[in-house]
Amino acid sequence: MGRTYSGAVAQLSLKSRLFPTLHGFLHQPTIPRSRISKLGGLTKIKQARDLCVSMGIGMTLEDSWGGDITTAAIAHLAHSAPEEFRFTSTDFNNSVTVSTADGAPQRVNGFMSASTQPGLGITPKLDVLGPRVLEVA
């Protein structure tokens, strides 16, 4: 039988209020793997990363899958974390056969670097990506 709470809603810890998908995540015996799309985008994963850093926990920063654009986002997220908390990151653009952006990070001797150019430091190849599927004004 499950637990029952009476009276007011039970107080939730800071991390479970801010990051509902992280409940239990930080109590795993391994290095947390954080995927951009699984935690709700770049803002949420940055918050999770900052929480882990504040608690002295290193992380693997990645996404579920992607190419040049995703790899650029992963590289920037990883490089904005203190080095001692960067466990691993994934360079998905080395696993695909179609390049979707110029200037994407490339792995060199097992390491990749984020661009120093504005934004993600890439130029999307619009001819490869194709027409927009949604435009929000």
Backbone hydrogen bonds, N-H to C=O, Kabsch-Sander energy under -0.5 kcal/mol:
donor,donor_aa,acceptor,acceptor_aa,energy
17,R,13,S,-2.0
18,L,14,L,-2.6
19,F,15,K,-2.4
22,L,19,F,-2.3
23,H,20,P,-1.3
25,F,22,L,-2.0
26,L,22,L,-0.9
27,H,24,G,-1.2
28,Q,25,F,-1.0
34,S,32,P,-0.6
34,S,60,T,-3.2
35,R,33,R,-0.6
36,I,34,S,-0.5
36,I,62,E,-2.3
38,K,35,R,-0.6
39,L,35,R,-1.6
40,G,36,I,-0.5
41,G,36,I,-2.7
45,I,41,G,-2.2
46,K,42,L,-2.2
47,Q,43,T,-2.0
48,A,44,K,-2.3
49,R,45,I,-2.7
50,D,46,K,-2.8
51,L,47,Q,-2.3
52,C,48,A,-2.5
53,V,49,R,-2.6
54,S,50,D,-2.4
55,M,51,L,-1.3
56,G,53,V,-1.4
57,I,52,C,-3.2
58,G,56,G,-0.5
59,M,85,F,-2.5
60,T,32,P,-2.8
61,L,59,M,-0.6
61,L,88,T,-2.2
62,E,34,S,-2.8
62,E,60,T,-0.5
71,T,67,G,-2.5
72,A,68,D,-2.1
73,A,69,I,-1.9
74,I,70,T,-2.6
75,A,71,T,-2.6
76,H,72,A,-2.2
77,L,73,A,-2.3
78,A,74,I,-2.8
79,H,75,A,-2.7
80,S,76,H,-1.1
81,A,78,A,-1.6
85,F,82,P,-2.3
86,R,83,E,-1.7
87,F,59,M,-2.8
87,F,85,F,-0.9
88,T,59,M,-0.9
90,T,61,L,-0.9
92,F,90,T,-0.9
93,N,67,G,-0.5
94,N,91,D,-1.5
95,S,92,F,-2.6
102,D,123,T,-2.7
104,A,101,A,-0.5
108,V,111,F,-3.5
111,F,108,V,-1.4
121,G,118,P,-1.8
123,T,102,D,-2.3
125,K,100,T,-2.9
126,L,124,P,-1.2
128,V,125,K,-1.0
129,L,125,K,-2.4
130,G,126,L,-2.1
137,A,135,E,-0.5
